[in-house]
Amino acid sequence: MPSSRIVAIGSHGQTVWHSPQGPNPFSLQIGDPDVIAEGTGITTVANFRGADIAAGGQGAPLTPAFHEAQFRQDGVDRVVLNLGGIANVTVLPGEPDAPVRGFDTGPGNALMDEWALLHLGTPLDRDGLWAAAGTPVPTLLTALKSDPYFALGPPKSTGRDHFNGAWLAGMLARAVSIDRHEDVQATLLRLTADTVAEGIHRQAPATHEVLICGGGAYNRMLVRALEGFLPGMRVQTTEQHGLDPQCVEATAFAWLAHCRLEGRPANLPSVTGARRRVVLGAVYGPGRVLRY
């Protein structure tokens, strides 16, 4: 596609620290939008989380507004489950006037990917087959789920700055000796499935459909575990609704960039806890297109 056909780039960046609580809340992403705009010659929209945090919100998750625009359907109680590094859910009630809700449930693929890289030398456990060769360790699972984050109610958000290899190492030190690395992987898969399912059962027990997106949609063992923990709910991917699971997040930030250029608020206070709806993102580079 020629650059002349691209109105703007929506760049989320790579989150290196997300700290929406405390006296000086902030969320830090790397990936300099000025460099992107200068290098491409294309207007770039970035820093999507700051305005929501300034308005008292978590700054996350931000994709629920896009999920609502793309996937909400009257009469169908639906959940969109993004299985990225961190897992998050968007609750889309079938009742038209009911508010959308959303929150991070905890680790998605992050811990499984780190463990696979450490012990297999691969960036992921393809199809979850390594986890399937192991057996979940109850004492380790109990230790992992003892983290206070899992007991919090929404609005809540988290990141890899919390759930990472150092966190896992600390939890492993509290568990009994584990001889097989695949047993740890099986436990990490179970942690993701458990905490996602528990979040859905607590916050959206009337759900009819769960639409999965993100890289975890291709982890067959994880999807199978979720199907088992979500009886009575139809579990499928967003592909059945017209959008490749790997493209949902990228499409969402393109949509958020469009909202910024149009001057439209794109956060959902019912999701992030912000005091009000605000326009998200800052515009960088040539043509700084602002339409109000």
SVG drawing of the C-alpha trace seen along z (x, -y; Angstrom):
<svg xmlns="http://www.w3.org/2000/svg" viewBox="-32 -21 49 57">
<polyline fill="none" stroke="black" stroke-width="0.4" points="0.0,0.0 1.5,-3.4 2.0,-5.8 -0.3,-8.3 -3.2,-6.1 -2.4,-6.0 -4.0,-8.7 -2.2,-7.9 -0.4,-5.2 -1.8,-4.2 1.2,-3.1 0.6,-1.7 4.3,-1.0 5.7,1.6 4.6,1.2 7.6,1.4 5.8,0.2 2.2,-0.3 1.4,-1.9 -2.0,-3.5 -2.3,-3.5 -0.5,-5.6 0.3,-9.3 1.9,-9.6 0.1,-7.2 1.6,-6.6 2.0,-4.1 5.2,-4.0 5.5,-2.7 8.6,-2.7 8.6,-3.2 9.2,-6.9 6.2,-8.3 8.3,-11.2 10.8,-8.7 8.0,-6.7 6.4,-9.8 9.7,-11.2 10.9,-7.9 7.6,-7.2 6.4,-10.7 3.0,-9.6 1.1,-11.3 1.4,-9.1 -0.9,-8.8 0.5,-7.4 0.4,-7.8 -3.2,-6.5 -3.2,-5.8 -2.2,-9.1 -5.4,-11.0 -7.5,-8.3 -5.0,-8.0 -5.1,-11.8 -8.9,-11.5 -8.5,-9.1 -8.7,-5.9 -6.6,-2.8 -5.5,-3.7 -6.4,-0.1 -7.9,1.9 -8.6,-0.5 -9.8,2.0 -13.3,2.5 -14.6,-0.5 -13.5,1.0 -14.9,4.4 -18.2,2.7 -18.2,1.1 -17.2,4.3 -18.8,7.2 -21.8,6.0 -25.1,7.5 -28.5,6.8 -29.9,9.8 -26.6,11.7 -24.5,11.5 -21.0,11.7 -17.5,11.6 -14.4,10.7 -11.3,12.4 -8.0,11.1 -5.3,13.6 -2.1,11.5 0.7,11.4 -1.8,10.3 -5.4,11.6 -8.3,9.2 -12.0,9.5 -14.6,7.2 -18.2,7.8 -20.7,6.8 -24.3,7.1 -27.1,8.0 -29.3,5.3 -28.7,2.2 -28.5,-0.3 -26.3,1.8 -22.7,0.5 -19.8,2.3 -17.3,3.6 -13.7,4.9 -10.6,5.7 -7.3,7.6 -7.7,11.0 -4.0,11.6 -1.3,13.5 -2.3,14.6 0.7,15.9 3.4,14.0 4.5,16.5 4.1,19.5 6.2,17.8 8.9,16.8 9.1,20.4 9.2,21.9 12.0,19.5 14.0,20.4 13.7,24.1 12.9,24.9 14.7,22.0 11.5,21.2 9.4,18.0 6.2,20.0 4.8,23.4 3.1,24.1 -0.4,25.4 0.3,25.8 1.7,29.3 4.5,29.0 2.1,28.0 -0.1,31.0 2.9,33.3 3.0,32.1 0.7,32.2 -0.4,29.1 1.2,28.9 -1.5,28.1 0.9,26.4 2.4,24.2 -1.1,23.3 -2.2,22.3 0.9,20.2 0.4,18.5 -3.3,17.7 -2.4,16.3 -1.2,13.1 -3.5,10.3 -4.3,9.1 -6.6,12.0 -8.8,11.1 -9.3,7.5 -12.6,6.5 -12.7,4.3 -11.7,1.8 -8.3,3.2 -5.3,3.6 -1.9,5.1 1.1,5.8 4.4,7.7 6.1,5.4 4.1,7.4 3.6,10.8 7.0,11.8 9.9,14.2 11.0,12.7 7.5,13.0 7.4,16.7 10.8,17.4 9.5,16.1 6.5,18.3 8.5,21.3 10.6,20.8 7.4,21.2 6.3,24.4 7.5,27.9 10.5,29.1 9.3,29.6 11.5,31.9 9.8,31.5 9.7,28.2 6.6,29.3 4.8,29.6 5.4,25.9 4.2,25.1 1.0,27.1 0.5,25.2 1.0,21.8 -1.6,22.8 -4.0,23.8 -3.4,20.5 -4.4,18.5 -7.4,20.7 -8.5,20.7 -8.2,16.9 -9.9,16.1 -12.8,18.4 -13.2,17.2 -13.3,13.6 -16.0,14.4 -18.1,16.4 -17.9,13.6 -18.5,10.7 -20.5,12.1 -22.2,15.3 -25.0,14.9 -22.6,15.0 -23.7,16.8 -20.6,16.5 -16.9,16.0 -14.9,14.7 -11.2,15.2 -8.5,13.1 -4.8,12.6 -2.0,15.1 -3.5,17.4 -6.4,18.1 -4.0,20.5 -3.0,22.4 -5.2,25.4 -4.7,26.7 -5.5,23.4 -8.7,23.0 -9.7,26.6 -9.1,25.8 -11.3,22.7 -14.0,24.7 -14.0,27.1 -14.1,24.3 -16.9,22.3 -19.7,24.9 -22.8,23.6 -20.9,20.8 -20.0,21.0 -16.3,20.5 -15.0,19.5 -12.5,17.0 -13.2,13.6 -12.5,15.2 -16.1,16.5 -17.1,12.8 -15.0,11.5 -11.8,10.4 -8.5,12.4 -7.7,13.0 -4.1,11.8 -5.4,8.5 -7.9,7.5 -5.5,5.5 -3.8,3.8 -7.2,2.9 -8.3,1.6 -5.4,-0.9 -6.0,-2.0 -9.6,-2.7 -8.4,-4.6 -6.1,-6.7 -9.1,-7.4 -11.1,-8.5 -8.2,-10.8 -8.1,-12.5 -11.8,-13.0 -11.7,-14.3 -14.0,-11.6 -13.6,-10.3 -12.7,-6.6 -12.3,-5.5 -15.1,-3.8 -15.3,-5.0 -17.3,-1.9 -14.2,0.1 -11.2,-2.1 -12.8,-3.9 -12.1,-7.3 -14.2,-10.3 -15.3,-11.1 -14.9,-10.2 -11.8,-11.8 -10.1,-11.9 -7.2,-9.5 -3.7,-9.8 -1.4,-12.5 -0.6,-13.4 3.0,-13.5 4.7,-14.4 3.7,-15.8 0.2,-17.0 -0.9,-16.9 -4.5,-16.3 -6.9,-17.6 -10.6,-17.7 -13.0,-19.0"/>
</svg>
